[in-house]
Amino acid sequence: KYAENMYYFSELALTLNAPENGTAPTDSRWRPDQRLMENGRWDEANAEKQRLEEKQRLSRKRREAEAARATEDGTPYDPYKPLWFERKKDPVTQELAHVYKGGYWESKEKQDWSLCPDIF
């Protein structure tokens, strides 16, 4: 119904980015720039996207500086690691892949997102 107004996307495609209560604050469906864009607020969405990208750049630079300091000082440095995935070699393809290591569903059940970084 009304497919011509929805670019002929399937119902599944139209609902993939729909917000879902109870998900992690890092869930991409909570991206403020995405929400603004979907509401037709293009200029605000672009400004927000620029802000998010700059925040990501600063975060990366901070991690790189910490790693450099640790190398200079000879102290151990624990690099960034994803919360719920780890890189492992796929036994079939022998390529590195991100494999779910657990924790997300438990955090969702408890609604405890204290381990999530502030990415937005």
Buried (B, 14 or more C-beta within 10 A) or exposed (E): EEEEEEEEEEEEEEEEEEEEEEBBEBBEEBBBBBBBBEEEBEEBBEEBBEEBEEEEEEBEEEEEEBBEEBEEEEEEEEEEEEBBBEEEEEEEEEEEEEEEEEEBEEBEEEEEBEEEEEEB
